[in-house]
Every structure is written in C-alpha cells, then in structure tokens.
Amino acid sequence: MLTQEKKQRNWKPIIKQFEAVVGKNGVVKRREELITYECDGLTSYRQRPDVVVLPRTTEQVAEIVKICDRNSIPFIARGAGTGLSGGALPTEDCVLIVTALMRQILSVDLENQQVVVQPGVINNWVTQTVSGAGFYYAPDPSSQIICSIGGNVAENSGGVHCLKYGVTTNHVLGLKLVLPDGSIVDVGGQIPEMPGYDLTGVFVGSEGTLGIATEVTLKILKTAQSICVLLADFTSVEAAGAAVSDIISGGIIPAGMEMMDNLSINAVEDVVATGCYPRDAEAILLVEIDGLEVEVAANKQRIAAICKQNGARNITTASDPVQRLKLWKGRKAAFAAAGHLSPDYYVQDGVIPRTQLPYVLQEIKYLGEKYGYRIANVFHAGDGNLHPLVLYDNSIPGALEKVEELGGEILKLCVKVGGSLSGEHGIGADKRCYMPNMFSPSDLEAMQWVRAAFNPKGLANPGKIFPTPRTCGEAARAQSAKQFETVERF
C-alpha cells in the first residue's frame, strides 16, 4: 500500500526572517544542537523541534509569532524545560520559542508589594531580590532554583507553601501577553480585583495554548514574624495521613505540610545525608507554621500533641533559619534522590481529598504490587497533592508501557475518590487522555471554545491538554517504533 509522503516545509526563508528579528545567535537550527530541546522533564516523550528561537523582548516574541501565523507554523513556548507533563514537548513541523533569555526583573515596588518580571526569571530569584527588605514570593516548587516564572504561570505551579498561600494563580496580578496572531495585550493589572472577565485567571494554567506571557506582575508577601518547622516520624503511612487530617480539622492551617514514605526517606539520606530523617520510619511529616510569635508557639504545641496522639515516635522542631533549611533540604531534593533508587522513574501528580489519604496510599501500594513496581511517595500532604514516583528500568522492553498504565490507574483512583488529574504539573501530553475521566463531553467542548477564542488556528501548543485518538501509552509506542526502526536500519 502506497503512502503519500508528507510535504516538507522549506525552512530557509523562514529562518532568515527569524534571524532578522533576533539575530543569528538567537536561532538554533543545527540538528545536534536541537537535541537539547526535544523533551522537557518528562523524558519518555521526545520530538526534536525544527527550529528554536530565543527572543529577549516582548516585541521580538510578537514578531516571531507573527511569522508563525503568516506561515501557519505551530509554535510551542518553553521556559527552563523542567515541566513534568510534556507541556513543552515539540510537535512535528514546529518552532520552539524559548524564553530562557528573558531574565530581567523589570521593576520592584515594595510599597505595593509587587514585582514585574520577564518569563525567564528563575522562581527563586524573586525571593532573593526582595528578601533583604523582608519580603518573599510564596509559590515554591521543588525545582524553584531552576524553574522559570513563565513555566510556573503556564502550569499554575504550586509548592510547599501552597497549602496556606495558594498556587501561582493566587500571586499573579497581571500579564502582558502575545496572542497567537502576534498581537500584544495586557490582562489584569496592579490591583488584586479588576472589573470584567478574569482573563488573568483564564491564562494562568492554560499551558501555552492561549499565547505567551512576556511580562508577569507578581504579588510578594511580608516575611512572617516567626517561623517554625516540625518533623514528626511515624511507624505507618496511615498514621501520618491521619495526623494530617486531624491538624487541618483542628483549625490549624500550616504554611506547608509535606509527607515522605520510607523509600523516599532512605533515598534522600543516601544522596543528601541530612541526618535528620530516621531511616527506620515508615513516614515522616514536615509541618511549617508561621505568623505572630504567640500564634506559632501555640500551634507548635497543638501540632506536636496531634502527631503524638496519632503515634508519632519523635518530634523535632527548628526555628533557626539554618536548621529549618536543613529539615527542608531532603524534601526539596526528593525527586532528584529518586534517581539513586532506580535507572528511571515516572512521576504522577494527582490530587485527592485529605480524608482519603490513608485509603489512597494503601491502594497505590496495592497497585505497585499488582504491576510489580516499587513506588516512592513524596507529596504535599496538606492539600492532598500526591507525587507517586514509579521506579522502573526503561531498558527493559515493555516496562514503559506498563508504568504508563500504572500511572493511569493512579490518576483514575484520584478522580474516583473526588480528586483531580493534576495539582501543579499540568496535563500536557502525558495526561490528556484521562481528561474524559474527569470532565464530560460538554465540559471539554466548553474548554475548547475558550481555546478557540484565543487560538483560532490552533497554532499555539497544539495537541496538549485535550485528548486525541492516539494518546495514552503513546510514549511507549513511540519508543517501540523507534527501536523497530533501528533494528530495520541494521
């Protein structure tokens, strides 16, 4: 059976147009250099872009997008490439617009507690810029030393402190956007509540499907008078989960509350060697409280009592900044430390009601046994945002396919108990096939109407968020096809 060859695009004149906008050094076109951009943090999905463009200003982004619009070229925005859902995964015949060189902090207004940044600014830089004046930026993903604000906006990232202070959308006041036709618009503003539709809220978390943010106005917070971190260790994961529910139901809202299981604890101690996490504990709970000194002192006693009632063996507290950082060091390094346990790991990002923690963690353990894979659990316990890490070896034929299936079962379980498919990593290319498990056809159609209003030609980050006929397991199928092609070639 004859198949019609796909018509190849002539990139030479288009590349010249890009170079006229950003200069020759701002365009990456050599095949070996493009390998850097063929995936984001979810490495099981790979597709090499045809061209990568590196703008430095809003105007350059707009001109690049106009060229794409005139030539009907799909484009994908990419920040630091730390995403874990394939949100910045290139598609065939596409341009990757990388905002990594847009790293200016444009203004700092301490009086009004605002900072305006370009999208390539690293998350942690915002706090570093204002910490000397007693302020900080609350959303703090584990990758905050390398992830960029633009990516945080695209995925609506969370972090340790999202329990009390909210995720990215709660800290974005306004945006300067380049829409998919190249026009430049401003949404939101410098005050928390603006009249009209909440277009800022629509854009945050839209995963690059509505356009590209080129300036972001962020809300910064005053550093609390007192901060204390408690580390409690337990002989069972279920007991730690019960302590989480009891702390919240007791009317205490910690700044952050994180849990790690025994597998994660030992991985962290092997790699980071904090010396703080007891290796024989089945689970540890990290609880940070902040506020007025008298409030923190009272809540510290109450949280310690609740943990003890739920079987905590030991409780360590730290108020000194250096000691606090030491307690958090292992949690921040947990994903990286998982690489010490296995050649590969596959991370999911489901959300469940806190009351379902003991049941869901037991079910995840059962699924791991059923599929024959170890699963390390490290997660934002306070808001039920799970991050199960499935440990596997990608060199074993069929392993990736089984792991993707296992990850899908975990997501279905989260939805079944009243949760969500994603807490902060986004849907991207990885979880789009599970959207019908959470949303009705009418729900999905309404979302598509919003997308079409901003992106009528479908050029901005095509193939993401919404299901297509070939979605679930496609990373495994693509890998198998690639291996087959290699065998055929030789």
KARA-V503298 format. One record per residue. N is the residue number from 1. SS is DSSP state (2 for helix, 1 for strand, 0 for the rest). OMEGA is omega in whole degrees, 0 to 359 (999 if undefined). NEAR is the number of other ideal C-beta (glycine too) atoms within 12 Angstrom. Layout:
BEGIN
N&SS&OMEGA&NEAR / N&SS&OMEGA&NEAR
END
This chain:
BEGIN
1&0&182&3 / 2&0&175&4 / 3&0&181&5 / 4&0&180&6 / 5&0&178&6 / 6&0&180&8 / 7&0&181&8 / 8&0&179&10 / 9&0&174&20 / 10&0&186&13 / 11&0&187&26 / 12&2&180&15 / 13&2&179&16 / 14&2&178&29 / 15&2&178&28 / 16&2&178&18 / 17&2&177&24 / 18&2&181&38 / 19&2&177&25 / 20&2&180&18 / 21&2&188&30 / 22&2&183&32 / 23&0&183&16 / 24&2&180&16 / 25&2&180&16 / 26&2&179&29 / 27&1&177&34 / 28&1&184&32 / 29&0&180&27 / 30&0&187&16 / 31&2&183&16 / 32&2&179&11 / 33&2&181&19 / 34&2&180&26 / 35&2&180&16 / 36&2&190&22 / 37&2&187&36 / 38&0&176&32 / 39&0&170&33 / 40&0&182&43 / 41&0&175&35 / 42&0&191&36 / 43&0&179&26 / 44&0&175&38 / 45&0&182&38 / 46&0&175&28 / 47&0&182&32 / 48&0&177&27 / 49&0&178&38 / 50&0&181&35 / 51&1&173&41 / 52&1&180&40 / 53&1&185&47 / 54&0&179&36 / 55&0&178&40 / 56&0&184&27 / 57&0&176&27 / 58&2&183&33 / 59&2&178&21 / 60&2&176&33 / 61&2&181&44 / 62&2&180&29 / 63&2&178&29 / 64&2&181&45 / 65&2&177&41 / 66&2&177&27 / 67&2&177&34 / 68&2&180&43 / 69&2&181&27 / 70&2&184&17 / 71&0&181&27 / 72&0&180&20 / 73&0&175&38 / 74&1&177&35 / 75&1&180&47 / 76&1&176&50 / 77&1&180&55 / 78&1&177&47 / 79&0&181&46 / 80&0&178&37 / 81&0&182&35 / 82&0&182&36 / 83&0&185&46 / 84&0&180&41 / 85&0&182&45 / 86&0&181&43 / 87&0&179&46 / 88&0&179&50 / 89&0&177&44 / 90&0&171&40 / 91&0&176&30 / 92&0&175&21 / 93&0&185&28 / 94&1&172&38 / 95&1&176&47 / 96&1&179&44 / 97&1&187&54 / 98&1&185&43 / 99&0&186&46 / 100&0&180&34 / 101&0&179&30 / 102&0&192&41 / 103&0&181&26 / 104&0&167&25 / 105&1&193&29 / 106&1&178&26 / 107&1&177&21 / 108&1&181&27 / 109&1&183&21 / 110&0&182&19 / 111&0&179&12 / 112&0&177&19 / 113&0&181&26 / 114&1&174&31 / 115&1&176&39 / 116&1&184&34 / 117&1&169&41 / 118&0&188&38 / 119&0&181&47 / 120&0&178&40 / 121&0&180&40 / 122&1&184&34 / 123&2&185&42 / 124&2&180&27 / 125&2&182&28 / 126&2&178&40 / 127&2&179&32 / 128&2&181&21 / 129&2&187&29 / 130&2&185&29 / 131&2&180&21 / 132&2&179&12 / 133&2&177&19 / 134&0&179&15 / 135&1&174&27 / 136&1&177&35 / 137&0&192&41 / 138&0&182&40 / 139&0&187&44 / 140&0&175&39 / 141&0&179&44 / 142&0&181&44 / 143&0&190&35 / 144&0&178&34 / 145&0&178&20 / 146&0&182&25 / 147&0&185&42 / 148&1&181&42 / 149&2&179&47 / 150&2&177&51 / 151&2&176&49 / 152&2&179&50 / 153&2&182&53 / 154&2&185&50 / 155&2&185&54 / 156&0&186&39 / 157&0&179&49 / 158&0&181&44 / 159&0&184&44 / 160&0&187&42 / 161&0&183&41 / 162&2&180&38 / 163&2&183&37 / 164&2&191&32 / 165&2&176&31 / 166&0&181&26 / 167&0&187&35 / 168&2&184&45 / 169&2&179&33 / 170&2&184&28 / 171&2&177&40 / 172&1&181&48 / 173&1&183&35 / 174&1&183&34 / 175&1&165&43 / 176&1&187&36 / 177&1&165&41 / 178&1&181&43 / 179&0&185&36 / 180&0&174&39 / 181&0&179&26 / 182&0&179&31 / 183&0&182&21 / 184&1&180&25 / 185&1&174&26 / 186&1&176&25 / 187&1&184&33 / 188&1&181&36 / 189&0&184&23 / 190&0&177&23 / 191&0&186&15 / 192&0&184&20 / 193&0&179&13 / 194&0&177&20 / 195&0&179&9 / 196&0&181&12 / 197&0&179&13 / 198&0&182&20 / 199&2&174&27 / 200&2&178&38 / 201&2&178&27 / 202&2&186&27 / 203&2&181&42 / 204&0&182&42 / 205&0&182&37 / 206&0&170&41 / 207&0&175&49 / 208&0&182&55 / 209&0&182&40 / 210&0&182&40 / 211&0&184&46 / 212&1&176&55 / 213&1&181&51 / 214&1&171&46 / 215&1&183&38 / 216&1&176&49 / 217&1&186&38 / 218&1&174&48 / 219&1&175&34 / 220&0&185&35 / 221&1&176&30 / 222&1&179&20 / 223&0&183&22 / 224&0&180&26 / 225&0&182&17 / 226&1&178&24 / 227&1&178&35 / 228&1&177&37 / 229&1&176&41 / 230&1&174&43 / 231&1&179&42 / 232&1&178&44 / 233&1&188&36 / 234&1&178&36 / 235&0&175&20 / 236&0&178&27 / 237&2&182&42 / 238&2&180&26 / 239&2&177&31 / 240&2&178&43 / 241&2&178&40 / 242&2&178&32 / 243&2&178&44 / 244&2&180&47 / 245&2&182&29 / 246&2&179&32 / 247&2&180&39 / 248&2&181&28 / 249&2&176&15 / 250&0&177&21 / 251&0&178&13 / 252&0&176&34 / 253&0&179&26 / 254&0&174&42 / 255&0&177&39 / 256&1&178&41 / 257&1&187&45 / 258&1&179&48 / 259&1&175&52 / 260&1&178&50 / 261&1&186&43 / 262&2&180&31 / 263&2&179&37 / 264&2&180&44 / 265&2&183&41 / 266&2&176&30 / 267&2&180&35 / 268&2&181&41 / 269&2&177&28 / 270&2&187&22 / 271&2&187&23 / 272&0&179&28 / 273&0&179&18 / 274&0&184&32 / 275&0&184&16 / 276&0&187&32 / 277&0&181&43 / 278&0&186&27 / 279&0&182&22 / 280&0&179&16 / 281&0&176&34 / 282&0&178&31 / 283&1&170&43 / 284&1&178&51 / 285&1&175&53 / 286&1&182&51 / 287&1&175&49 / 288&1&177&45 / 289&1&180&39 / 290&1&180&34 / 291&1&176&24 / 292&0&183&15 / 293&2&182&17 / 294&2&179&12 / 295&2&181&22 / 296&2&180&28 / 297&2&180&21 / 298&2&182&20 / 299&2&178&33 / 300&2&180&33 / 301&2&182&21 / 302&2&181&26 / 303&2&178&40 / 304&2&180&28 / 305&2&180&21 / 306&2&179&33 / 307&2&179&40 / 308&2&179&22 / 309&2&180&19 / 310&0&172&32 / 311&0&177&26 / 312&0&180&34 / 313&0&183&23 / 314&1&177&22 / 315&1&177&32 / 316&1&178&30 / 317&1&179&28 / 318&1&175&26 / 319&0&178&24 / 320&0&183&14 / 321&2&181&16 / 322&2&180&12 / 323&2&177&21 / 324&2&179&31 / 325&2&179&21 / 326&2&178&24 / 327&2&181&39 / 328&2&187&37 / 329&2&181&28 / 330&2&180&36 / 331&2&181&43 / 332&2&183&32 / 333&0&189&30 / 334&2&181&44 / 335&2&180&36 / 336&2&182&28 / 337&2&179&33 / 338&2&177&37 / 339&0&177&21 / 340&0&184&24 / 341&0&189&32 / 342&0&178&26 / 343&0&181&17 / 344&1&170&25 / 345&1&182&40 / 346&1&185&47 / 347&1&175&46 / 348&0&193&47 / 349&0&180&45 / 350&0&179&47 / 351&1&178&36 / 352&0&171&40 / 353&0&182&25 / 354&2&183&34 / 355&2&181&19 / 356&2&184&29 / 357&2&182&45 / 358&2&181&31 / 359&2&184&26 / 360&2&179&40 / 361&2&177&41 / 362&2&179&22 / 363&2&178&30 / 364&2&177&42 / 365&2&179&28 / 366&2&179&18 / 367&2&177&31 / 368&2&178&30 / 369&2&180&14 / 370&2&182&16 / 371&2&177&28 / 372&0&181&19 / 373&0&173&35 / 374&0&179&30 / 375&1&175&43 / 376&1&181&41 / 377&1&174&44 / 378&1&190&45 / 379&1&175&52 / 380&1&188&46 / 381&2&185&48 / 382&2&180&40 / 383&2&174&35 / 384&0&181&37 / 385&1&185&44 / 386&0&174&46 / 387&0&178&44 / 388&1&180&45 / 389&1&181&41 / 390&1&184&39 / 391&1&182&31 / 392&1&179&35 / 393&0&185&21 / 394&0&180&27 / 395&0&178&13 / 396&0&181&18 / 397&0&178&16 / 398&0&183&21 / 399&2&182&29 / 400&2&180&36 / 401&2&179&26 / 402&2&181&26 / 403&2&176&39 / 404&2&179&38 / 405&2&178&29 / 406&2&177&37 / 407&2&178&46 / 408&2&178&32 / 409&2&178&31 / 410&2&179&45 / 411&2&178&44 / 412&2&178&30 / 413&2&179&33 / 414&2&179&40 / 415&2&182&27 / 416&2&182&22 / 417&0&176&27 / 418&0&182&18 / 419&0&188&32 / 420&1&180&34 / 421&0&183&38 / 422&0&175&38 / 423&0&183&39 / 424&0&183&48 / 425&0&180&49 / 426&0&181&45 / 427&0&176&47 / 428&0&177&44 / 429&0&190&44 / 430&0&190&48 / 431&0&185&46 / 432&2&183&39 / 433&2&180&32 / 434&2&179&39 / 435&2&178&32 / 436&2&175&25 / 437&2&183&27 / 438&2&185&27 / 439&0&177&22 / 440&0&176&12 / 441&2&179&13 / 442&2&177&11 / 443&2&182&16 / 444&2&179&23 / 445&2&178&16 / 446&2&177&15 / 447&2&179&30 / 448&2&177&23 / 449&2&177&16 / 450&2&180&24 / 451&2&182&31 / 452&2&180&19 / 453&2&179&20 / 454&2&195&31 / 455&0&189&36 / 456&0&179&19 / 457&0&179&22 / 458&0&184&25 / 459&0&184&39 / 460&1&177&41 / 461&0&181&44 / 462&0&175&32 / 463&0&180&36 / 464&0&177&42 / 465&0&188&40 / 466&0&185&35 / 467&0&174&27 / 468&0&183&19 / 469&0&183&10 / 470&0&182&16 / 471&0&186&29 / 472&0&178&27 / 473&0&185&26 / 474&2&177&29 / 475&2&179&38 / 476&2&180&32 / 477&2&179&20 / 478&2&179&27 / 479&2&179&28 / 480&2&179&21 / 481&2&180&16 / 482&2&178&20 / 483&2&179&19 / 484&2&179&14 / 485&2&179&12 / 486&2&178&11 / 487&2&180&11 / 488&2&184&9 / 489&2&184&8 / 490&0&999&7
END
